[in-house]
Every structure is written in C-alpha cells, then in structure tokens.
Amino acid sequence: MRTTLAVLMVAGSLTAAPLAALAGTPGGTPAAAAKTAKAAQSGHATSGTVKSISDTSLVLTKSGKKHHEMTFQLDKSVQKDGAVAVGSHVSIRYRDDGNKHVATAITAQETA
C-alpha cells in the first residue's frame, strides 16, 4: 500500500510540474506563449518621409492627423532596400530598445 501511494504521489508531481509552468505563461497555453514571443521578435513598422539621415540615425516625418517625427538609431546591420535619402518615402521595421527605436530594415518606396 505504501509503495502504491508513493508511486501515485511521484506520478502526480511529475504531471503537475508542466501544468504549473503553463500557468505562468500569458494566457496559460503554449499557443499564447508562442504568440507573445513572436510579437516580441517581430518588432514594429512605420512609414514616412526621411527628414535627415546620417551613419547613426534617421529622422522620419510622419504625416496625417498626428504629424510628428520619429528618430531611429542605425548601425551596420540595418538592411537597406533602395535609395534611402532625404525626401524619400520609406517603410521602416524597427524594435524598441528602452526608449530608443532601433531600425532593423529600411525600404525606400519607388516614385512613379
């Protein structure tokens, strides 16, 4: 009887450990955890007109109802597609690093 009870207790604790780990994830399911991880990796995207650009930063002017500027940090790993210059319309993929926007990819839109 003692052996059976001990086996049941061990089996129960082995079953409960993965369930406890899932309870700590957002939404409590592996799918919700995967969705949260994917959102963190994918970053953000925006578009606008290049106001200024240097080797280390790019200032983007966004038009519309909320006309404002965004500054992005640039480094050598930024993927650039097309001619990115002052006045060109671009799409930018970026990630937030603290209070800074770090560009990961810049695509210049072709003008007709």
Backbone as JSON, one array per atom type, in Angstrom:
{
  "sequence": "MRTTLAVLMVAGSLTAAPLAALAGTPGGTPAAAAKTAKAAQSGHATSGTVKSISDTSLVLTKSGKKHHEMTFQLDKSVQKDGAVAVGSHVSIRYRDDGNKHVATAITAQETA",
  "N": [[0.82, -1.19, 0.0], [1.93, 1.25, 0.81], [3.9, 1.59, -1.13], [2.38, 1.84, -3.47], [1.02, 4.23, -2.92], [3.2, 5.99, -2.79], [4.14, 5.84, -5.42], [1.96, 6.92, -6.81], [2.01, 9.53, -5.77], [4.47, 10.5, -6.75], [4.02, 10.29, -9.52], [1.9, 12.07, -9.76], [3.12, 14.5, -9.04], [4.96, 14.77, -11.13], [3.25, 15.17, -13.25], [2.01, 17.53, -12.53], [4.0, 19.49, -12.58], [4.63, 20.4, -15.34], [2.14, 21.57, -15.86], [2.03, 23.61, -13.99], [4.04, 25.23, -14.98], [2.9, 26.07, -17.38], [0.83, 27.59, -16.38], [2.07, 29.89, -15.62], [2.54, 31.24, -17.98], [1.5, 33.8, -20.36], [-1.91, 33.79, -20.89], [-1.87, 31.12, -20.37], [-1.48, 28.97, -22.09], [0.43, 27.01, -24.44], [0.22, 28.03, -27.05], [-0.52, 30.71, -26.65], [1.76, 31.6, -25.36], [3.64, 31.29, -27.42], [2.65, 33.14, -29.27], [3.03, 35.55, -27.88], [5.84, 35.56, -27.72], [6.5, 35.7, -30.45], [5.46, 38.21, -31.12], [7.16, 39.85, -29.66], [9.56, 39.43, -31.0], [9.07, 40.27, -33.63], [8.83, 43.06, -33.74], [8.19, 46.45, -34.75], [6.54, 48.47, -37.28], [6.62, 51.23, -39.54], [5.96, 54.12, -41.63], [7.04, 56.9, -43.68], [8.4, 60.15, -44.52], [11.8, 60.78, -45.15], [13.51, 62.95, -43.13], [16.07, 63.6, -42.22], [19.28, 62.0, -42.43], [21.97, 60.04, -41.21], [25.07, 58.3, -40.56], [24.48, 57.07, -38.17], [21.85, 57.64, -37.4], [18.36, 58.19, -38.28], [15.87, 60.43, -39.16], [12.45, 60.49, -39.3], [9.64, 61.88, -40.86], [6.32, 61.82, -40.13], [3.21, 61.94, -41.7], [-0.23, 63.06, -41.65], [-3.09, 62.95, -39.42], [-1.83, 63.01, -36.94], [0.74, 64.5, -37.15], [4.09, 64.05, -36.84], [7.52, 63.52, -35.74], [9.86, 60.84, -35.88], [12.72, 59.34, -34.49], [15.3, 57.18, -35.41], [17.72, 54.78, -34.48], [20.62, 53.8, -36.2], [22.68, 51.15, -37.44], [25.43, 49.15, -38.69], [24.2, 46.74, -39.36], [21.68, 47.19, -40.38], [19.25, 46.49, -42.77], [19.05, 47.74, -45.95], [16.95, 48.68, -48.57], [16.79, 49.87, -51.7], [17.15, 53.39, -52.68], [17.85, 55.27, -50.07], [17.3, 58.39, -49.01], [17.34, 61.91, -48.09], [14.09, 63.22, -48.16], [12.97, 61.06, -49.45], [10.36, 58.6, -49.53], [9.87, 56.16, -47.12], [9.63, 52.82, -45.74], [9.9, 51.5, -42.54], [11.15, 48.96, -40.51], [11.38, 48.24, -37.12], [12.74, 47.87, -33.79], [12.1, 48.31, -30.31], [14.37, 49.53, -27.96], [14.69, 49.97, -24.88], [14.1, 53.32, -24.45], [14.6, 53.95, -27.05], [14.27, 53.8, -30.62], [15.26, 51.29, -32.71], [16.34, 50.78, -35.87], [15.72, 48.04, -38.05], [15.28, 47.29, -40.66], [15.07, 49.05, -43.72], [13.1, 50.26, -46.3], [13.03, 51.86, -49.31], [10.51, 53.6, -51.0], [9.51, 53.38, -54.33], [9.19, 56.09, -56.57], [6.76, 57.17, -58.91]],
  "CA": [[0.0, 0.0, 0.0], [2.82, 2.42, 0.87], [4.56, 1.69, -2.42], [1.4, 2.35, -4.42], [0.79, 5.63, -2.59], [4.41, 6.72, -3.17], [4.17, 5.9, -6.89], [0.93, 7.88, -7.21], [2.46, 10.88, -5.42], [5.52, 10.88, -7.69], [3.39, 10.48, -10.82], [1.11, 13.31, -9.69], [4.0, 15.67, -9.06], [5.52, 14.9, -12.47], [2.19, 15.7, -14.1], [1.67, 18.9, -12.1], [5.09, 20.43, -12.89], [4.41, 21.1, -16.61], [0.93, 22.39, -15.77], [2.38, 24.81, -13.24], [4.82, 26.08, -15.89], [1.96, 26.69, -18.31], [0.02, 28.57, -15.67], [2.83, 31.13, -15.55], [2.65, 31.89, -19.28], [0.34, 34.6, -20.69], [-2.98, 33.02, -21.49], [-1.81, 29.8, -19.81], [-1.36, 27.91, -23.09], [1.63, 27.14, -25.27], [-0.08, 28.89, -28.21], [-0.47, 32.09, -26.2], [3.17, 31.91, -25.11], [4.3, 31.43, -28.72], [2.18, 34.39, -29.85], [3.71, 36.63, -27.17], [7.24, 35.53, -28.13], [6.57, 36.16, -31.83], [5.23, 39.66, -31.11], [8.37, 40.49, -29.15], [10.62, 39.33, -32.0], [8.75, 40.91, -34.9], [9.04, 44.49, -33.66], [7.19, 47.39, -35.23], [6.74, 49.0, -38.63], [6.01, 52.53, -39.82], [6.44, 54.71, -42.88], [7.02, 58.35, -43.72], [9.39, 60.82, -45.36], [13.08, 60.98, -44.48], [13.86, 64.36, -42.9], [17.53, 63.63, -42.2], [19.89, 60.68, -42.28], [23.42, 60.01, -41.02], [25.53, 56.92, -40.38], [23.99, 56.51, -36.92], [20.44, 57.91, -37.12], [17.46, 58.61, -39.34], [14.68, 61.12, -38.65], [11.34, 60.26, -40.21], [8.47, 62.73, -40.65], [5.06, 61.12, -40.4], [2.13, 62.88, -42.0], [-1.56, 62.6, -41.24], [-3.68, 63.71, -38.32], [-0.83, 63.16, -35.88], [2.0, 64.83, -37.82], [5.19, 64.1, -35.9], [8.79, 62.96, -36.18], [10.42, 59.72, -35.14], [14.16, 59.18, -34.7], [15.71, 55.78, -35.36], [19.14, 54.5, -34.39], [21.08, 52.95, -37.3], [24.01, 50.56, -37.34], [25.86, 48.47, -39.91], [23.38, 45.57, -39.63], [20.39, 47.59, -40.94], [19.05, 46.09, -44.17], [18.51, 48.85, -46.74], [16.49, 48.28, -49.89], [16.51, 51.08, -52.47], [17.93, 54.59, -52.39], [17.34, 55.97, -48.89], [17.89, 59.73, -48.99], [16.44, 62.95, -47.58], [12.97, 63.47, -49.04], [12.37, 59.83, -49.98], [9.34, 57.95, -48.7], [10.4, 54.86, -46.72], [9.0, 51.98, -44.73], [10.94, 51.1, -41.6], [10.87, 47.97, -39.48], [12.25, 48.58, -36.0], [12.46, 47.32, -32.46], [12.34, 49.26, -29.23], [15.41, 49.17, -27.02], [14.49, 51.0, -23.86], [13.33, 54.43, -25.02], [15.12, 54.22, -28.39], [13.81, 53.0, -31.74], [16.42, 50.79, -33.44], [15.9, 50.3, -37.18], [16.24, 46.74, -38.46], [15.19, 47.24, -42.12], [14.54, 50.28, -44.35], [12.77, 50.06, -47.7], [12.65, 53.1, -50.0], [9.4, 53.41, -51.93], [9.81, 53.95, -55.64], [8.24, 57.11, -57.02], [6.39, 56.97, -60.33]],
  "C": [[0.87, 1.26, 0.0], [3.49, 2.65, -0.47], [3.62, 2.27, -3.46], [1.14, 3.84, -4.18], [2.0, 6.48, -3.01], [4.49, 6.88, -4.68], [3.15, 6.92, -7.39], [1.35, 9.31, -6.9], [3.54, 11.36, -6.39], [4.93, 11.15, -9.07], [2.58, 11.78, -10.84], [1.98, 14.55, -9.73], [4.66, 15.87, -10.42], [4.5, 15.46, -13.45], [1.91, 17.16, -13.78], [2.75, 19.9, -12.49], [4.9, 21.12, -14.23], [3.17, 21.98, -16.58], [1.21, 23.68, -15.01], [3.18, 25.77, -14.13], [3.91, 26.78, -16.88], [1.12, 27.76, -17.64], [0.74, 29.91, -15.59], [2.96, 31.86, -16.87], [1.42, 32.72, -19.56], [-0.71, 33.75, -21.4], [-2.97, 31.58, -21.02], [-1.68, 28.67, -20.83], [-0.08, 28.09, -23.88], [1.41, 28.05, -26.47], [0.0, 30.36, -27.82], [0.97, 32.52, -25.93], [3.92, 32.12, -26.41], [3.9, 32.75, -29.38], [2.87, 35.58, -29.2], [5.17, 36.7, -27.58], [7.4, 36.06, -29.55], [6.38, 37.67, -31.91], [6.47, 40.4, -30.63], [9.48, 40.48, -30.19], [10.33, 40.17, -33.24], [8.95, 42.42, -34.88], [7.88, 45.28, -34.22], [7.5, 47.82, -36.66], [6.04, 50.35, -38.74], [6.53, 53.03, -41.15], [6.31, 56.22, -42.8], [8.11, 58.86, -44.64], [10.66, 61.08, -44.56], [13.37, 62.47, -44.37], [15.37, 64.54, -42.88], [18.04, 62.22, -41.97], [21.39, 60.86, -42.11], [23.82, 58.54, -40.87], [24.9, 56.27, -39.14], [22.51, 56.77, -36.62], [19.67, 58.35, -38.36], [16.26, 59.26, -38.68], [13.61, 61.02, -39.71], [10.21, 61.21, -39.85], [7.24, 61.95, -41.06], [3.98, 62.15, -40.64], [0.81, 62.27, -41.57], [-2.08, 63.47, -40.1], [-2.68, 63.98, -37.21], [0.54, 63.37, -36.52], [3.1, 64.93, -36.75], [6.43, 63.44, -36.49], [9.17, 61.79, -35.28], [11.9, 59.61, -35.48], [14.52, 57.72, -34.48], [17.22, 55.69, -35.28], [19.5, 53.55, -35.54], [22.44, 52.35, -36.94], [24.3, 49.8, -38.63], [24.95, 47.29, -40.3], [22.01, 45.91, -40.24], [20.32, 47.17, -42.41], [18.39, 47.25, -44.9], [18.16, 48.35, -48.13], [16.09, 49.55, -50.64], [17.37, 52.24, -52.02], [17.27, 55.36, -51.25], [18.06, 57.3, -48.81], [16.87, 60.71, -48.41], [15.35, 63.21, -48.62], [12.31, 62.21, -49.59], [11.37, 59.25, -48.98], [9.84, 56.53, -48.41], [9.47, 54.13, -45.77], [10.12, 51.47, -43.84], [10.38, 50.03, -40.66], [11.87, 48.26, -38.36], [11.83, 47.84, -34.75], [12.74, 48.41, -31.43], [13.39, 48.7, -28.29], [15.41, 50.24, -25.94], [13.61, 52.09, -24.44], [13.81, 54.81, -26.42], [14.48, 53.3, -29.41], [15.05, 52.59, -32.54], [15.94, 50.18, -34.75], [16.54, 48.95, -37.49], [16.21, 46.59, -39.98], [14.54, 48.52, -42.62], [14.31, 49.98, -45.82], [12.31, 51.38, -48.3], [11.55, 52.77, -50.99], [9.76, 54.08, -53.23], [8.74, 54.98, -56.01], [7.99, 56.93, -58.51], [6.63, 58.21, -61.14]]
}
